[in-house]
Amino acid sequence: MLASYEYVLLASAIINIVGAAPTLLSESARRYSWIAPLISMIILLLTPDVYLLVFASFVVVIGILGIVSLMRLNSPIKGVDYMLISIMILATVLALYTNDLALILLSLMLVSAPTYLLILMGDPGISIEVGIKYVVNMIIATVLFFVGAIIISSSPALITYIIGFSLLILGLSLEVGAAPMHEWVPDVFTAGNPIPVSIIASIAKIAPFIVAVKIILTTMSLVPPYYLAYITGAFATISMFLGNIGALTSRENARTLAYSSIANMGYVMAALAAAIMGYAMRSSVTMGLALVGLVMQLFMNAIGKMGFFNSVFSKGNNAVSTWLISLAFIGTPPLLGFWSKLYIILALVYGNLTWLAVLLVINSVISVPYYVRLARDLGTGWKGGLAEGLILAFTIIILSTTVPPSWLIHPIMNLVNYLVLRF
């Protein structure tokens, strides 16, 4: 009989911490320092049901690719950096699984805190300045998010709830780098080492949205939903337009990717707005569509950004992969990015937010020129080694939805059962 999943999560944490100890004591042990983090992530697949298994599988694959990416660096904290990735993956799965408010806020901290060390990897002269800027912004983001979450979880009056909700959305936007709280993103993404930045641009984006969705849906029962949906939709609109226009006018690839990330967070914000409306309307169809779009767009952003930033680090990679990733970000069928945007658009239409769906389509069209430019700049030709293997792995995941992805969509829709908190 499968042990309670809480014990699986605890075992993962223990394996991760104990396995990292030898890397701090022995230089020779560092070459094997990836083993314990890998095991600690794989056991997360011992999930209690198939719906959670699909989510955990995608997250674990992203984590494994993150560890392999870090192997490309001669890091002074080799081994510890692998442990940090494993902690982030554990926290991301915990964020979805738990129904306890304290644990879900803890999961957010466990995702955010490891990035403080990761961003410091690279050129010390640049990394310290970038790292300080990043850490200060993340601390402010955590404070805003926590204060907002506590306010809206205390059954406040309408106006107080809207204030708390606004603080939570501001904290979320600052955490994931969505406009108008995006000021740190272009500088950090451009000046930081591309490999650690790829982790921040991918793995670190998933849990904050999962936490926000669960807290908002659990607490919004006494609040007119269109207030919350319109506030979220306004953030989504600003982020989409500012991100895409910024990417169009940027000429440095890393900076273009920074603004692309801002735009992608706008798409996820639009899915959050649709989820709010779907939950309020008690529409399982709208809620399911919104959840699929939100999760798949986060997966698309994670895989695509890791692929692109690894190519930036290598000063290019094979043209086939870079073009496919670019086409997926644009939303070309039947690649992963097409399905994520399709489900967000459908959720917005069913949730009476058609205006936001139209703006999302317009922004997808705006993004075409700079993704084509990225494909041309980074598609420099076939290269061997670890970099090529990574980019091929990202490409395979992008192509995995060429088979009608009911195997992915149906389980994600059923994750709605996990979007409940206990106060």
C-alpha positions in Angstrom: 0.0 0.0 0.0 1.3 3.4 -1.0 2.5 5.4 2.0 0.9 8.7 2.8 2.3 11.3 0.4 3.3 13.5 3.3 5.9 10.8 4.1 7.1 10.8 0.5 7.6 14.6 0.7 9.4 14.3 4.0 11.6 11.4 2.6 12.5 13.6 -0.4 13.6 16.4 1.9 15.7 14.2 4.1 17.4 12.5 1.2 18.2 15.9 -0.3 19.7 17.4 2.8 21.6 14.3 3.9 22.9 13.7 0.4 24.2 17.3 0.1 26.4 17.0 3.3 29.3 15.0 1.7 29.7 17.7 -1.0 30.5 20.2 1.7 33.1 18.0 3.3 34.9 16.4 0.4 36.0 17.8 -2.9 36.0 14.3 -4.5 32.4 13.7 -3.5 31.2 16.6 -5.6 31.4 14.6 -8.8 28.6 12.4 -7.4 26.6 15.2 -5.8 23.8 15.0 -8.4 22.7 11.5 -7.2 20.9 12.5 -4.0 19.0 15.4 -5.5 18.0 13.2 -8.4 16.7 10.4 -6.1 14.9 13.0 -4.0 13.0 14.3 -7.0 12.2 10.8 -8.5 10.5 9.6 -5.4 8.1 12.5 -5.7 6.5 10.4 -8.5 5.1 8.1 -5.8 1.9 10.2 -5.9 -1.5 9.1 -4.5 -3.3 9.6 -7.9 -2.6 9.9 -11.6 -3.7 13.5 -11.8 -1.0 14.7 -9.4 1.4 12.2 -11.0 1.2 14.1 -14.4 1.9 17.4 -12.7 4.8 16.0 -10.6 6.3 14.2 -13.7 6.5 17.4 -15.7 8.0 19.3 -12.7 10.5 16.6 -12.0 11.6 16.5 -15.7 12.1 20.3 -15.6 14.1 19.8 -12.4 16.3 17.1 -13.9 17.0 19.3 -16.9 17.8 22.2 -14.5 20.4 20.0 -12.8 21.9 19.0 -16.1 22.1 22.6 -17.1 24.0 23.5 -14.0 26.5 20.8 -14.8 27.7 23.1 -17.6 29.0 25.5 -15.0 32.2 25.3 -12.9 30.3 26.4 -9.8 32.0 27.2 -6.5 28.9 25.6 -4.8 28.8 22.5 -7.0 26.5 20.0 -5.3 24.7 22.6 -3.2 23.3 24.1 -6.4 21.8 20.7 -7.3 20.3 20.4 -3.8 18.7 23.9 -4.3 17.0 22.7 -7.5 15.7 19.7 -5.8 14.3 21.8 -3.0 12.5 24.0 -5.5 11.0 21.0 -7.2 9.9 19.5 -3.8 8.3 22.9 -2.9 6.5 23.2 -6.2 4.9 19.8 -5.8 4.1 20.6 -2.1 2.4 23.9 -3.3 -0.2 21.9 -5.3 -0.6 19.0 -2.9 -1.1 20.7 0.5 -4.3 22.2 1.7 -2.7 23.9 4.7 -2.1 27.7 4.5 1.1 27.7 6.5 2.6 24.9 4.3 1.6 26.6 1.1 3.2 29.8 2.1 6.3 27.8 3.2 6.4 26.2 -0.2 6.6 29.7 -1.8 9.6 30.6 0.4 11.3 27.3 -0.4 11.0 28.1 -4.1 12.1 31.7 -3.8 15.0 31.4 -1.3 17.3 29.1 -3.4 17.3 31.5 -6.3 19.1 34.0 -4.0 22.2 31.8 -4.2 21.8 30.7 -7.8 21.8 34.2 -9.1 25.1 34.9 -7.4 26.8 32.3 -9.6 28.9 33.7 -12.4 31.2 36.7 -12.8 31.6 38.0 -9.2 31.8 41.7 -10.3 28.5 41.4 -12.1 26.7 38.8 -10.0 26.9 40.6 -6.7 25.3 43.7 -8.0 22.7 41.8 -9.9 22.2 39.5 -6.9 21.6 42.3 -4.5 19.0 43.8 -6.8 17.3 40.5 -7.3 17.3 39.5 -3.6 15.9 42.9 -2.5 13.0 42.6 -5.0 12.2 39.1 -4.0 12.1 40.0 -0.3 9.7 42.8 -1.0 7.7 40.4 -3.2 7.4 37.9 -0.4 6.3 40.5 2.1 3.6 41.9 -0.2 2.4 38.4 -1.0 2.3 37.2 2.6 0.6 40.4 3.8 -2.0 40.1 1.1 -2.6 36.4 1.7 -3.1 37.0 5.4 -5.5 39.9 4.9 -7.7 38.0 2.4 -7.6 34.8 4.6 -9.1 36.6 7.6 -12.6 37.0 6.2 -12.3 40.8 5.8 -14.9 43.3 4.5 -15.1 43.9 0.8 -12.8 46.9 0.6 -10.3 45.3 2.9 -10.4 42.2 0.8 -9.7 44.1 -2.4 -6.8 45.9 -0.7 -5.4 42.5 0.4 -6.0 41.0 -3.0 -4.2 43.9 -4.7 -1.2 43.4 -2.4 -1.1 39.7 -3.2 -1.2 40.4 -6.9 1.5 43.0 -6.6 3.6 40.5 -4.7 2.9 37.8 -7.3 3.8 40.1 -10.1 7.1 41.1 -8.5 7.9 37.5 -7.7 7.4 36.2 -11.2 8.5 39.4 -13.0 5.1 40.5 -14.5 4.4 44.2 -15.3 4.1 46.6 -13.8 6.4 45.1 -11.1 8.9 43.9 -13.7 11.7 46.5 -13.2 14.3 43.9 -12.0 13.7 41.5 -14.9 15.6 43.0 -17.9 18.7 43.9 -15.8 18.9 40.6 -14.0 18.2 38.5 -17.0 20.8 40.4 -19.1 23.6 40.7 -16.6 23.3 37.4 -14.8 24.8 34.1 -15.9 22.4 32.5 -18.5 22.3 29.1 -16.7 21.1 30.3 -13.3 18.9 32.8 -15.0 17.3 29.9 -16.9 16.3 28.4 -13.5 14.8 31.7 -12.3 13.0 32.1 -15.6 11.5 28.6 -15.5 11.2 26.5 -12.3 10.7 29.6 -10.0 7.6 30.8 -11.9 5.4 27.7 -11.3 4.8 27.6 -7.5 3.9 31.3 -7.0 0.9 31.0 -9.4 -0.2 27.7 -7.9 -0.1 29.3 -4.4 -2.0 32.4 -5.6 -4.7 30.4 -7.3 -5.4 28.3 -4.2 -5.5 31.2 -1.8 -7.7 33.4 -4.1 -10.2 30.7 -5.0 -10.5 29.6 -1.4 -11.2 33.1 0.0 -13.2 34.9 -2.7 -16.7 33.5 -1.9 -18.1 36.8 -0.5 -16.5 39.1 -3.1 -18.0 40.0 -6.5 -15.7 38.1 -8.9 -15.6 40.6 -11.7 -13.7 43.0 -9.3 -11.0 40.5 -8.9 -11.0 39.3 -12.5 -10.8 42.8 -13.9 -7.9 43.7 -11.5 -6.1 40.6 -12.7 -7.0 41.2 -16.3 -5.5 44.7 -16.1 -2.2 43.3 -14.8 -2.3 40.7 -17.6 -2.9 43.4 -20.2 -0.1 45.6 -19.0 2.3 42.7 -18.8 1.5 41.3 -22.2 1.8 44.7 -24.1 4.9 46.0 -22.2 6.7 42.6 -22.5 6.1 42.2 -26.2 6.8 45.8 -27.1 10.0 45.7 -24.9 11.1 42.5 -26.7 10.4 44.0 -30.1 12.7 47.0 -29.3 15.5 45.0 -27.6 18.5 43.8 -29.7 20.4 41.8 -27.1 19.1 38.2 -27.0 19.1 37.9 -23.2 17.2 41.2 -22.9 14.7 40.1 -25.5 14.1 36.9 -23.5 13.6 39.0 -20.3 10.8 40.9 -21.9 9.4 37.7 -23.5 9.2 36.3 -19.9 7.2 39.4 -18.8 4.8 38.9 -21.7 4.4 35.2 -20.9 3.6 36.0 -17.3 0.9 38.2 -18.7 -0.6 35.2 -20.5 -0.6 33.3 -17.2 -2.2 36.2 -15.4 -5.0 36.1 -18.0 -5.5 32.4 -17.2 -5.7 33.4 -13.5 -8.5 35.9 -14.4 -10.4 33.2 -16.2 -10.0 30.8 -13.3 -11.5 33.4 -11.0 -14.5 33.9 -13.2 -14.9 30.1 -13.7 -14.9 29.4 -10.0 -17.4 32.2 -9.3 -19.7 31.0 -12.1 -19.4 27.5 -10.7 -18.5 26.4 -14.2 -16.4 23.3 -14.2 -15.7 23.8 -17.9 -14.4 27.3 -17.6 -12.4 26.4 -14.5 -10.9 23.3 -16.1 -10.0 25.2 -19.3 -8.4 28.0 -17.2 -6.4 25.5 -15.1 -5.1 23.7 -18.2 -4.1 26.9 -19.9 -2.4 28.2 -16.8 -0.4 25.1 -16.0 0.5 24.4 -19.6 1.7 28.0 -20.2 3.9 27.7 -17.1 5.3 24.5 -18.5 5.8 26.1 -21.9 7.6 29.0 -20.4 9.8 26.8 -18.3 10.9 24.5 -21.1 11.3 27.3 -23.7 13.2 29.6 -21.4 15.6 26.9 -20.3 16.2 26.0 -23.9 16.8 29.6 -25.1 19.1 30.5 -22.2 21.1 27.4 -22.6 21.5 28.4 -26.3 22.5 31.9 -25.2 25.2 30.4 -22.9 26.5 28.3 -25.8 26.3 31.3 -28.2 23.9 29.4 -30.3 22.6 25.9 -31.0 21.0 23.8 -33.8 18.6 25.8 -35.9 15.9 23.1 -35.9 15.4 23.2 -32.2 15.6 27.0 -31.8 13.1 27.5 -34.6 10.7 24.9 -33.0 10.9 26.5 -29.6 10.3 29.9 -31.2 7.3 28.6 -33.1 6.0 27.0 -29.8 6.2 30.4 -28.0 4.3 32.1 -30.9 1.6 29.5 -30.5 2.0 27.4 -33.7 -0.1 24.2 -33.7 0.3 21.5 -32.6 3.3 22.5 -30.4 2.9 22.8 -26.6 2.6 26.6 -26.8 -0.4 26.4 -29.1 -2.4 24.3 -26.7 -1.6 26.5 -23.7 -2.8 29.6 -25.4 -5.8 27.9 -27.0 -7.1 26.8 -23.6 -6.5 30.2 -22.0 -8.4 31.9 -24.9 -11.3 29.3 -24.5 -11.4 29.9 -20.8 -11.5 33.7 -21.2 -14.4 33.4 -23.7 -16.4 31.0 -21.5 -15.6 33.3 -18.5 -17.1 36.4 -20.2 -13.7 38.0 -20.6 -13.7 38.0 -24.4 -11.9 41.4 -24.5 -8.9 39.8 -22.7 -8.9 36.9 -25.2 -8.7 39.4 -28.1 -5.8 41.2 -26.5 -4.0 37.9 -25.9 -4.4 37.0 -29.6 -3.1 40.5 -30.6 -0.1 40.1 -28.4 0.7 36.7 -29.8 0.8 38.3 -33.3 3.0 41.1 -31.9 5.5 38.5 -30.6 6.2 36.9 -34.0 9.0 39.2 -35.2 11.2 38.9 -32.1 10.8 35.1 -31.8 11.8 34.9 -35.5 14.8 37.1 -34.7 15.7 34.9 -31.7 15.5 31.7 -33.9 17.8 33.3 -36.5 20.3 34.6 -34.0 20.5 31.5 -31.8 20.1 28.9 -34.6 23.8 28.9 -35.6 24.2 25.2 -36.4 24.6 21.8 -35.0 26.9 21.5 -31.9 27.9 18.4 -30.0 28.1 17.7 -26.3 25.9 18.4 -23.3 24.4 21.6 -24.7 23.1 19.8 -27.8 21.6 17.0 -25.7 19.8 19.6 -23.5 18.3 21.5 -26.4 17.1 18.2 -28.0 15.4 17.2 -24.8 13.6 20.6 -24.6 12.6 20.1 -28.3 11.1 16.7 -27.6 9.0 18.1 -24.9 7.8 20.9 -27.1 6.9 18.3 -29.7 5.2 15.9 -27.3 1.8 17.5 -27.9 1.8 16.7 -31.6 -0.2 13.7 -30.5 -3.6 15.2 -29.3 -2.6 15.8 -25.7 -5.7 14.4 -23.9 -3.1 12.4 -21.8 -2.0 15.8 -20.4 -5.2 17.9 -20.5 -7.5 15.5 -18.7 -5.3 15.1 -15.6 -4.6 18.8 -15.4 -8.3 19.5 -15.4 -8.8 17.2 -12.5 -6.2 19.1 -10.5 -9.0 21.4 -9.5 -9.6 19.0 -6.6 -6.4 20.2 -5.1 -7.2 23.9 -5.2 -8.7 24.0 -1.7 -7.1 25.3 1.4 -8.0 24.6 5.0 -8.0 27.6 7.4 
